[in-house]
Amino acid sequence: MFKFIHTSDWHLGQNFYGYDRSEEQQDFLRQLAGIVAESKPDALLVSGDIYHTAAPSSATVTLYVNAMLAIHEACPDMKIIITAGNHDSASRLESDSRLWKLAGVTVLGGIARTADGQADLDRHLIEVNGKGIVAAVPFAYPSSFPRVSAEPAPVDQRQQRYFQALLDRAQEVSEGGIPVALMAHLAVRDSDFTGHDGNILMECVPISTLGQGYDYAALGHIHHPQNLDQRVRYCGTPIAVSFDEQCEHSVSIVEIDGHGVTPRITTRAIKNIKPLHTIPAMEPVDLETALTLLQQFDPDQRAYIRLNVQVERYLPSGSQERAAMAAAGKACIFCDIKKTATSATTHRASQMTIEEFNSKQPIEVANQFFKDKHGSPMNEQQQEMFNYIYQMVKEENRQ
């Protein structure tokens, strides 16, 4: 049996509304070491976004190093495999990878290439004590995947061809048909994107991009934990990165009896010593009611607080200051006010006649929708991404 822990999206070093979260993150890593010590897995798979920024502080790097050493000591025979996410610097994460191997840690920051520019597949295959093979793929943009053969491939096919070639190679080098676990950091179409902004919708790939031949796909990037099918899972964030991530946070424990056998997946909850609360949690209320609820919040409970307020157009002047005063003296920290427009305001903002709709270009309609939702039009990069997707859809419809 091949047994491993799947986790991702730690976002170490996140600055949350100006507040340092290292205490919470250190506590999560302590819990993870305890889970490792108890479950004694064959491997720990960390599927990207170790850090929140590409240039983490020295204190954040120290937090990471100390935690990895503690996790290794909790189960010295366990292999640890780490891949970079889109928030990580591939070169920075991989800079001391040779040293990490002494502690049983394999770090892959970027996709390896041979001298002639083709994919170096074997660098991404890690054998785990004869029990399984991990095909580890760090984050890369679809157009950045290398060729898998001398024959050039269209840009929009490079990513899928790479995954399939890697899985095919895994089958070649496996002994006795042992299980194959695929690691990837990307957004799969039709996933639950709760907690993410709209930009992630531009990055989505179909699940078929992952190829065929894996027994479990340990995905990172989407923060909401979910199974896409019996073999494909996002483990989600171990502690919430934004107020909108209101779900159970955990790490996943996976057991696979053999190649082609459906994996068994269980979770171990992670407790956040300083959780993120929206007040009230469901429907927005007027400012005065929200301030009253904040005043009534348990004075001894440590938490980050966001107020959920319904407004006609704008918040009254001084609203943030009043909320900060309502939280003064409590263990919680007031961070922000979520503003929800009244239904009447929303209706006026999004209203458009058929004639107006027909007279506008697709990018203009998209910009209006985005502005109604977020209060400002798309930036230049977002508009370029929209136009790219729109042109791809047009080409598909012509075929």
matplotlib code that plots the C-alpha trace (Angstrom):
import matplotlib.pyplot as plt

x = [0.0, 1.1, 0.2, 0.8, -0.4, -1.5, -1.4, -0.8, -1.3, 0.4, 1.0, 3.7, 4.5, 1.1, 0.6, -3.1, -4.4, -1.1, -0.9, 1.7, 0.3, 3.4, 2.0, -1.0, 1.2, 3.7, 0.9, -0.5, 3.0, 3.2, -0.1, 1.1, 4.2, 1.9, -0.2, 2.9, 4.2, 0.9, 0.0, 3.6, 3.0, 5.4, 5.4, 4.3, 3.2, 3.1, 1.5, 2.6, 2.3, 4.6, 5.1, 2.6, 5.1, 8.1, 10.4, 9.6, 11.3, 14.2, 11.9, 9.4, 12.2, 13.4, 9.8, 9.7, 13.1, 12.5, 9.1, 10.4, 13.2, 10.6, 8.3, 11.3, 12.2, 8.6, 9.0, 12.6, 11.7, 9.0, 9.9, 8.9, 8.1, 7.6, 6.6, 6.4, 3.1, 2.3, 3.1, 6.5, 9.8, 10.9, 14.6, 14.5, 12.6, 15.0, 18.2, 19.1, 17.4, 20.6, 21.0, 17.4, 17.9, 20.0, 16.7, 14.7, 13.2, 12.8, 12.1, 11.0, 10.8, 10.6, 10.2, 13.5, 14.8, 17.6, 20.4, 18.4, 15.4, 13.2, 11.5, 13.7, 10.9, 13.0, 13.8, 10.1, 9.6, 10.3, 10.2, 9.0, 10.5, 9.2, 5.6, 4.7, 5.9, 5.2, 5.0, 5.7, 4.8, 5.4, 3.4, 4.0, 2.0, 0.6, 2.8, 5.9, 5.8, 8.8, 8.6, 8.4, 9.8, 11.7, 8.4, 7.1, 3.7, 1.1, 1.2, -2.3, -1.3, 2.1, 0.7, -1.5, 1.3, 3.7, 1.4, 0.7, 4.4, 5.3, 2.7, 3.7, 7.3, 6.1, 4.6, 7.8, 10.0, 7.5, 8.1, 5.2, 2.6, 2.9, 0.6, 1.3, 0.5, 0.5, 1.2, 0.1, -0.7, -3.4, -7.1, -9.3, -12.5, -15.8, -14.1, -15.6, -13.7, -15.3, -12.9, -11.0, -11.3, -12.6, -9.1, -8.7, -11.5, -9.2, -6.6, -8.9, -8.0, -10.2, -9.5, -8.4, -5.2, -3.9, -3.7, -4.3, -2.4, -2.4, -4.1, -4.4, -3.9, -2.8, -3.8, -3.0, -4.1, -7.8, -8.4, -11.7, -11.2, -13.0, -12.9, -13.3, -13.7, -12.6, -8.9, -8.6, -8.6, -7.9, -6.9, -7.5, -5.8, -4.8, -5.8, -7.9, -6.1, -9.2, -12.4, -14.4, -12.8, -15.5, -15.0, -13.3, -9.5, -7.5, -4.8, -5.7, -4.4, -4.5, -4.0, -3.7, -3.5, -2.2, -2.1, -5.6, -7.2, -9.5, -7.7, -9.1, -9.1, -9.6, -9.0, -7.4, -8.8, -6.5, -7.5, -6.7, -5.8, -6.9, -9.8, -11.3, -14.9, -17.4, -20.1, -22.8, -21.8, -24.7, -26.9, -25.5, -27.1, -27.1, -24.0, -25.5, -26.5, -23.1, -21.4, -23.6, -22.8, -19.1, -19.5, -21.2, -18.4, -16.7, -14.0, -11.6, -11.8, -8.9, -9.9, -9.8, -13.1, -14.8, -18.2, -20.8, -22.7, -25.5, -25.2, -27.2, -24.1, -21.3, -20.4, -20.9, -17.7, -15.9, -17.3, -13.9, -12.9, -16.2, -15.6, -12.1, -13.3, -16.0, -13.2, -10.9, -10.0, -11.0, -8.7, -10.1, -8.7, -11.0, -9.8, -12.4, -16.0, -17.5, -19.9, -23.0, -25.2, -28.9, -30.9, -32.2, -28.7, -27.5, -30.4, -29.7, -26.0, -26.5, -29.4, -28.8, -31.2, -31.0, -30.1, -27.3, -26.1, -26.0, -24.2, -21.3, -18.1, -17.7, -14.9, -17.2, -20.0, -17.4, -16.0, -19.4, -20.2, -16.9, -17.4, -20.8, -19.4, -16.1, -16.6, -13.9, -13.3, -10.8, -7.1, -5.0, -3.9, -7.4, -8.7, -5.9, -6.8, -10.5, -9.7, -7.4, -10.2, -12.8, -10.7, -10.1, -13.9, -14.5, -12.0, -13.6, -17.0, -15.7, -14.5]
y = [0.0, 3.5, 6.0, 9.8, 13.2, 15.7, 19.4, 22.7, 26.5, 27.3, 30.9, 31.4, 35.0, 36.4, 39.9, 40.0, 43.6, 44.6, 41.9, 39.1, 35.6, 33.7, 32.6, 30.9, 29.4, 28.1, 26.4, 24.8, 23.4, 22.1, 20.3, 18.9, 17.5, 15.8, 14.3, 13.0, 11.5, 9.8, 8.5, 7.5, 8.0, 7.0, 10.5, 14.1, 15.9, 19.7, 20.9, 24.5, 28.0, 27.3, 31.1, 33.9, 36.0, 35.3, 37.1, 35.9, 37.6, 35.9, 35.3, 33.4, 31.3, 30.4, 29.4, 27.1, 25.6, 24.9, 23.4, 21.1, 19.8, 19.1, 17.3, 15.2, 14.3, 13.3, 10.5, 10.2, 7.4, 9.6, 11.3, 14.9, 16.2, 20.0, 21.7, 25.4, 27.2, 30.4, 32.5, 30.9, 31.8, 28.7, 29.6, 30.7, 27.6, 25.3, 27.1, 24.8, 21.6, 19.6, 20.3, 19.4, 15.9, 15.1, 15.3, 13.3, 16.4, 16.8, 20.3, 21.1, 24.8, 24.7, 22.2, 20.5, 20.5, 18.7, 20.4, 20.5, 22.1, 19.0, 17.9, 16.0, 13.8, 11.6, 14.6, 14.8, 11.2, 10.3, 6.7, 6.2, 3.2, 0.8, 1.6, 4.3, 6.8, 10.5, 12.5, 16.0, 19.0, 22.6, 25.5, 26.7, 28.6, 26.4, 28.0, 27.4, 23.6, 22.1, 19.7, 16.1, 15.0, 16.4, 17.1, 20.6, 20.8, 23.6, 26.0, 25.0, 21.3, 21.5, 21.2, 18.1, 16.4, 17.0, 15.5, 12.4, 11.9, 12.1, 9.6, 7.3, 7.5, 6.7, 3.5, 2.5, 3.0, 1.6, -1.8, -4.2, -1.7, 0.3, 3.3, 6.7, 10.0, 13.1, 16.5, 19.7, 23.3, 24.6, 25.4, 22.7, 23.8, 23.5, 23.4, 25.2, 28.5, 29.9, 32.4, 33.2, 36.4, 36.2, 36.1, 32.4, 31.6, 32.8, 30.1, 27.0, 23.8, 20.8, 17.8, 15.9, 18.0, 15.9, 12.9, 9.3, 6.8, 8.3, 6.7, 10.0, 13.7, 15.8, 19.3, 22.7, 26.3, 26.1, 26.9, 25.2, 21.4, 19.1, 15.9, 16.4, 12.6, 9.6, 10.1, 13.9, 16.2, 19.7, 19.5, 23.2, 25.7, 24.4, 27.8, 30.4, 32.9, 35.2, 35.9, 34.2, 30.8, 29.7, 25.9, 23.2, 23.4, 20.2, 18.0, 14.9, 11.4, 9.1, 5.3, 3.3, -0.5, -0.9, 0.6, 1.0, 0.7, 3.5, 5.5, 5.9, 9.5, 10.8, 14.3, 15.6, 19.0, 21.9, 24.3, 27.9, 29.7, 33.0, 32.3, 34.6, 35.7, 37.7, 39.4, 38.5, 35.4, 35.1, 38.1, 41.6, 44.1, 47.8, 49.5, 50.1, 46.5, 45.2, 47.5, 46.2, 42.6, 43.5, 45.1, 41.8, 39.6, 37.5, 39.8, 36.9, 35.2, 35.8, 36.3, 38.6, 40.3, 41.6, 43.3, 42.4, 45.6, 46.5, 50.0, 52.1, 53.5, 54.4, 53.8, 56.8, 58.8, 57.4, 53.9, 52.1, 54.2, 53.4, 49.7, 49.8, 51.5, 48.8, 46.2, 48.1, 46.2, 42.8, 40.0, 40.1, 42.3, 44.4, 44.3, 45.5, 46.1, 44.1, 46.4, 44.8, 47.1, 47.0, 45.1, 48.3, 49.7, 46.4, 46.4, 49.9, 49.2, 46.1, 47.3, 47.2, 47.2, 44.7, 47.5, 48.7, 45.1, 44.5, 47.7, 46.9, 44.9, 41.8, 43.4, 46.4, 44.1, 42.2, 45.5, 46.7, 43.4, 43.5, 47.1, 46.4, 43.5, 45.0, 48.8, 49.3, 48.1, 45.3, 46.3, 45.9, 42.4, 41.2, 42.6, 40.9, 37.6, 38.1, 38.8, 35.8, 33.5, 35.1, 34.5, 30.9, 30.4, 31.9, 29.6, 26.5, 27.6, 27.9, 24.3]
z = [0.0, -0.9, 1.9, 1.7, 2.9, 0.4, 1.3, -0.6, -0.6, 2.7, 1.7, 4.3, 4.9, 4.0, 5.2, 6.1, 6.2, 7.6, 10.2, 10.5, 10.4, 11.3, 14.7, 13.0, 10.3, 12.8, 14.7, 11.5, 10.7, 14.3, 13.7, 10.4, 12.1, 14.7, 11.9, 10.2, 13.5, 14.1, 10.6, 9.5, 5.7, 3.0, 1.6, 2.1, -1.1, -1.0, -4.3, -4.6, -3.1, -0.2, 0.2, -0.4, -2.3, -4.6, -2.2, 1.3, 4.3, 6.1, 9.0, 6.8, 5.2, 8.7, 9.6, 6.6, 7.1, 10.8, 10.0, 7.3, 9.6, 12.3, 9.9, 8.7, 12.2, 12.9, 10.3, 9.1, 6.5, 4.9, 1.6, 1.2, -2.3, -2.8, -6.0, -6.7, -7.2, -9.0, -5.8, -5.5, -7.1, -8.9, -8.6, -5.0, -3.9, -5.7, -4.8, -1.9, -3.3, -3.2, 0.5, 1.2, -0.3, 2.8, 4.8, 2.3, 0.7, -3.1, -4.3, -7.8, -8.7, -12.5, -15.2, -16.1, -19.7, -21.4, -23.2, -26.4, -24.8, -24.6, -21.4, -18.9, -17.6, -15.3, -13.1, -12.2, -11.2, -7.6, -6.5, -2.9, -1.3, -3.9, -2.9, -5.4, -7.9, -7.7, -11.0, -9.7, -11.8, -10.6, -11.8, -15.4, -17.9, -20.6, -23.3, -21.1, -21.1, -23.1, -26.0, -25.2, -28.5, -31.5, -33.2, -32.4, -30.7, -31.0, -28.0, -26.8, -26.7, -24.9, -21.4, -22.1, -24.1, -21.3, -18.6, -20.7, -21.6, -17.9, -16.9, -19.7, -18.5, -15.0, -16.2, -17.9, -14.8, -12.3, -10.7, -10.7, -11.5, -8.3, -7.8, -9.5, -7.8, -10.0, -8.4, -10.2, -9.4, -11.8, -12.1, -13.5, -15.2, -13.3, -9.9, -6.9, -7.0, -3.8, -2.2, -5.4, -7.6, -11.1, -12.7, -12.0, -14.4, -17.2, -16.3, -16.3, -18.2, -18.7, -16.5, -19.5, -19.5, -16.7, -19.0, -18.2, -16.1, -12.6, -9.6, -7.7, -8.7, -5.8, -7.0, -5.6, -6.5, -5.7, -2.0, -1.6, -0.7, -3.2, -5.1, -8.9, -9.2, -7.2, -8.2, -8.5, -5.4, -4.3, -0.6, -0.1, 2.2, 5.6, 7.1, 5.3, 3.1, 2.7, 4.5, 1.7, 2.4, 4.8, 4.7, 6.6, 6.4, 6.5, 5.0, 3.1, 3.8, 0.8, 0.7, -2.6, -2.5, -6.1, -9.5, -10.9, -7.5, -6.3, -3.6, 0.0, 1.0, 4.6, 6.0, 9.2, 10.3, 10.9, 13.7, 13.2, 16.5, 14.9, 12.5, 9.9, 10.8, 8.7, 10.9, 10.2, 8.3, 5.8, 4.8, 5.1, 7.6, 8.0, 9.5, 12.9, 13.3, 12.2, 14.7, 17.5, 16.6, 16.7, 20.1, 21.3, 19.9, 22.6, 23.9, 24.6, 21.2, 19.0, 15.3, 12.3, 11.7, 8.6, 8.8, 6.2, 5.5, 3.1, 1.6, -0.8, -2.5, -0.1, 3.5, 5.8, 6.5, 9.5, 9.3, 9.4, 12.5, 14.3, 13.6, 14.9, 18.1, 18.5, 18.5, 20.8, 23.9, 22.4, 21.5, 17.9, 15.1, 12.9, 9.3, 6.8, 5.8, 3.0, 1.2, -0.5, -2.7, -2.2, -4.8, -6.3, -6.7, -8.3, -10.7, -11.9, -12.3, -14.5, -16.6, -20.4, -23.3, -26.2, -28.5, -26.3, -25.9, -29.7, -30.3, -27.9, -28.5, -26.2, -24.3, -23.5, -22.2, -20.1, -18.7, -17.7, -15.9, -14.2, -13.1, -11.8, -9.7, -8.5, -8.8, -11.5, -15.0, -15.9, -16.0, -19.1, -18.3, -17.5, -20.8, -22.7, -21.1, -21.9, -25.6, -25.8, -24.4, -26.7, -29.8, -28.8, -28.4, -31.8, -33.4, -31.7, -33.0, -36.5, -36.5]

ax = plt.figure().add_subplot(projection="3d")
ax.plot(x, y, z, "-o")
ax.set_aspect("equal")
plt.show()
